[in-house]
Amino acid sequence: MSDPADRPADQSGPDVEQPNAASPENKALAALRELLATGSDLAGDYLELLAVEGRLAGRSLVLMLALGIALALLLVGAWIFLGLAATALLVELGLLSPWLALLAVALAHIALALLAWLTVRRLSDNLVFSGLRASLRRENPGEVES
């Protein structure tokens, strides 16, 4: 029999098993570590993609707003020239004097603005969630109002 003092310090006795590097538990732990590392890398990649796309979205929004303002200015200019052309046509055809033609075009613009305003007022009723508010006001949800 061998003397315990003759054995190296890192070896244990016959009743204590040394963990095998290829044991299923170690393989599972290694796979779990690899999975967590991969998940961490993937999460980092997603966050980086979110940051890049966020910057792109911000820049695109600013450019879209600038182009929208430019488009509005161009449309206003076109509208003014169409009004001037209509006025010139009324004068050239001899239907109205220059001042009356300008007044007629201005009145047409006011009529269109009134029509747009009435449409916006009618559409604004859709913004108040009237169906939801009515259903929340009911004291008994199963009761039908008559």
C-alpha positions in Angstrom: 0.0 0.0 0.0 1.2 3.4 -0.7 1.7 5.9 2.0 -0.5 9.1 1.8 2.6 11.1 2.3 4.1 9.6 -0.9 1.3 11.0 -3.1 1.5 14.4 -4.6 -0.6 17.1 -2.9 -2.9 17.6 -5.9 -4.0 14.0 -6.0 -6.8 12.9 -3.7 -7.4 9.5 -2.2 -9.3 6.7 -3.8 -12.6 7.6 -2.2 -12.6 11.2 -3.6 -13.1 11.4 -7.4 -11.4 14.1 -9.3 -13.6 15.9 -11.8 -13.0 14.7 -15.3 -12.5 17.5 -17.8 -14.8 15.7 -20.2 -17.7 15.2 -17.7 -21.2 16.1 -18.9 -21.5 18.8 -16.2 -18.4 20.5 -17.5 -19.5 20.2 -21.1 -22.9 21.7 -20.1 -21.2 24.6 -18.3 -18.9 25.3 -21.2 -21.8 25.3 -23.6 -23.7 27.6 -21.3 -20.8 30.0 -21.1 -20.5 30.0 -24.9 -24.2 30.6 -25.2 -24.1 33.5 -22.8 -21.1 35.0 -24.6 -22.8 34.6 -27.9 -26.0 36.2 -26.5 -24.0 39.0 -25.0 -22.3 39.6 -28.4 -25.6 39.5 -30.2 -27.2 42.0 -27.7 -24.2 44.3 -28.2 -24.6 44.1 -32.0 -28.4 44.8 -31.7 -27.7 47.9 -29.5 -25.1 49.1 -31.9 -27.5 48.6 -34.8 -30.2 50.5 -32.8 -27.8 53.4 -32.2 -26.8 53.6 -35.9 -30.4 53.4 -37.1 -31.4 55.9 -34.5 -28.9 58.4 -35.8 -30.1 57.7 -39.4 -33.7 58.2 -38.4 -32.9 61.5 -36.7 -31.0 62.8 -39.7 -33.7 61.6 -42.1 -36.4 63.3 -39.9 -34.5 66.7 -40.0 -34.0 66.4 -43.8 -37.7 65.5 -44.3 -38.8 68.5 -42.2 -36.5 70.8 -44.2 -37.8 69.4 -47.5 -41.3 69.7 -46.2 -40.8 73.4 -45.5 -39.2 73.9 -48.9 -42.1 72.1 -50.5 -44.6 74.3 -48.7 -42.8 77.4 -49.8 -42.8 76.2 -53.4 -46.5 75.3 -53.3 -47.3 78.8 -51.9 -45.4 80.4 -54.7 -47.1 78.3 -57.3 -50.5 79.1 -55.7 -49.7 82.8 -55.9 -48.8 82.6 -59.6 -51.9 80.6 -60.4 -53.9 83.3 -58.7 -52.1 86.0 -60.7 -52.6 84.0 -63.9 -56.3 83.6 -63.2 -56.5 87.4 -62.6 -54.7 88.2 -65.8 -56.9 85.8 -67.7 -60.1 87.5 -66.4 -58.7 90.9 -67.3 -57.5 89.8 -70.8 -60.8 88.3 -71.6 -62.4 91.5 -70.7 -64.7 89.9 -68.1 -63.5 92.1 -65.2 -61.4 95.1 -64.5 -58.0 94.4 -62.9 -59.3 95.3 -59.4 -62.4 93.3 -59.7 -60.4 90.3 -61.0 -58.1 90.5 -58.0 -61.1 90.7 -55.7 -62.7 87.7 -57.4 -59.6 85.6 -57.1 -59.2 86.7 -53.4 -62.8 85.7 -52.7 -62.2 82.3 -54.4 -59.2 81.9 -52.1 -61.3 82.8 -49.0 -63.9 80.3 -50.1 -61.3 77.5 -50.5 -59.8 78.4 -47.1 -63.3 78.3 -45.5 -63.9 74.9 -47.0 -60.6 73.6 -45.7 -61.3 75.0 -42.2 -64.8 73.3 -42.1 -63.2 70.0 -43.2 -60.5 70.3 -40.5 -63.2 71.0 -37.9 -65.2 68.0 -39.0 -62.2 65.8 -38.9 -61.2 67.0 -35.5 -64.2 65.2 -34.0 -62.3 62.0 -34.7 -59.5 63.0 -32.3 -61.6 62.9 -29.1 -62.2 59.1 -28.8 -65.9 59.6 -28.4 -66.8 55.9 -28.5 -64.3 55.1 -25.8 -65.4 58.0 -23.7 -69.1 57.0 -24.1 -68.4 53.4 -23.1 -66.4 54.6 -20.0 -69.3 56.9 -19.0 -71.7 54.0 -18.8 -72.4 53.0 -15.2 -73.3 49.4 -16.2 -71.3 48.2 -19.2 -73.8 45.5 -20.0 -76.6 48.0 -20.1 -77.6 49.3 -23.5 -78.5 53.0 -23.8 -81.9 53.6 -25.4 
